[in-house]
């Protein structure tokens, strides 16, 4: 069952009297509780796709639907995690996680139950009354992810959520997200520049071409991951040594190599 649908989507931007085609003829379906990562060169429209699914932008042609309804504006069925954390600096960890629940009118007892669950799950116990400036970047992103999951959304939209983290923290957060995604699966559209991150996290990888952004290939990772039981390896470095992982990573890189992706890593 498709939860997110892009049907012949086009996005045109206008600047100084000129039209720039960012996306052209994009067709994609993301299934229920499927984790799909989108990779591609800068300017190919990855983030634009995410923003259209969130209702923050609108297609110039075609349509974007979530749960069989055309997306016209943001909604509580879709939670967004940004690269820049986007926490309220004047609110504590607890209050940041609670904010969306209050907006939805969730009663106090249920708010407390959900918050405590995700505080524990994201390793934030003991930091409930801390403010964002008192936390590391990795801890702040844990708060942002907890704030998204606590809403119990139909869809999670993640725009390079680990892009601002140092390499070591990024690996830890990737492992945490895998653990969370297996325990509490959601429909996820995950935007990233990092090929290894996409291969490690995703059920499928969408490789996009340079502007105008089109889908060059969709790669099935889940079948290979399950056949070789990647989940038996608790650390990303162990998974990255597997021949199947190396093969998939190389294949994605070959697709991207000639697309001026000098910022890919």
HUZIRA-V877718 format. One record per pair of residues at least 6 apart in sequence whose C-alpha atoms are under 8 Angstrom apart, sorted by the first residue. I is the first residue (numbers start at 1). J is the second residue. Records with the same first field share a line. If there is no record, write none. Layout:
# HUZIRA-V877718
I: J  J
This chain:
# HUZIRA-V877718
1: 31  32
2: 29  30  31  32  67
3: 29  30  31  32  65  66  67  68  187
4: 28  29  30  31  53  64  65  66  67  68
5: 27  28  29  30  63  64  65  66  68
6: 26  27  28  29  62  63  64  65
7: 25  26  27  28  62  63  64
8: 24  25  26  27  61  62  63
9: 23  24  25  26  27  59  60  61  62  63  64
10: 21  22  23  24  25  26  59  60  61  62
11: 21  22  23  24  58  59  60  61
12: 19  20  21  22  23  59  60
13: 19  20  21  22
14: 20
21: 211  212
22: 43  44  45  211  212  213
23: 44  45  211  212  213  214
24: 212  213  214
25: 214
26: 213  214  215
27: 215
30: 36  187  189
31: 187
32: 186  187
33: 185  186  187  188
34: 185  186  187  188  203
35: 186  187  188  189  190  201  202  203  204
36: 188  189  190  202  203  204  205  206
37: 189  190  191  192  198  201  202  203  204  205  206
38: 46  189  190  191  192  198  205  206  207  208
39: 46  191  192  193  194  195  198  205  206  207  208
40: 46  193  207  208  209  210  256  261
41: 193  208  209  210  256  259  260  261  262  263  264
42: 210  261  263
43: 210  211  213
44: 208  209  210  211  212  213  214
45: 211  212  213
46: 191  208  213
47: 159  191
48: 57
50: 157  158  159  189  191
51: 57
52: 58  59  64  71
53: 64  65  66  71  157
54: 71  73  74  75  78  79  80  157
55: 71  72  73  74  75
56: 73  74
58: 72
63: 70  71
64: 70  71
65: 71
76: 104  151  153
77: 153  154  155
78: 153  154  155  156  157
79: 148  149  151  153  155  156  157
80: 148  156  157  158  159
81: 144  145  148  156  157  158  159  161
82: 158  159  160  161
83: 159  160  161  162  163  164
84: 161  164
85: 140  141  144  161
86: 144
87: 96  132  140  144
88: 96  132
89: 131  132  133
90: 131
91: 131  132
92: 128  129  130  131  132
93: 127  128  129  130  131  132  143
94: 115  128  129
96: 143  147
97: 115  143  144  146  147  148  150
98: 111  115  147
100: 147  151
101: 111  150  151
102: 111
114: 150
115: 150
118: 146  149  150
119: 125  128  146
121: 180
122: 142  143  146  176
123: 142
124: 139  142  143
132: 140
137: 164  165
138: 165  169  170  173
141: 161  162
142: 173
148: 156
153: 186
154: 186  187
155: 186  187  188  189
156: 186  187  188  189
157: 188  189  190
158: 188  189  190  191
159: 190  191  192
160: 190  191  192  193
162: 170  173
163: 170  192
171: 236
174: 197  201
175: 234  235  236
177: 201
178: 201
192: 198
193: 263  264  265
194: 264  265
195: 249  252  253  264  265
196: 240  249
198: 205
199: 205  221  245  248  249
200: 236  239  240  245
202: 221  222
203: 220  221  222  223
204: 218  219  220  221  222
205: 218  219  220  221
206: 215  216  217  218  219
207: 215  216  217  218  219  252  255  256
208: 214  215  216  217
209: 215  216  256  259
210: 259  260
221: 248
224: 244
225: 231
230: 239
233: 239
239: 245
240: 246
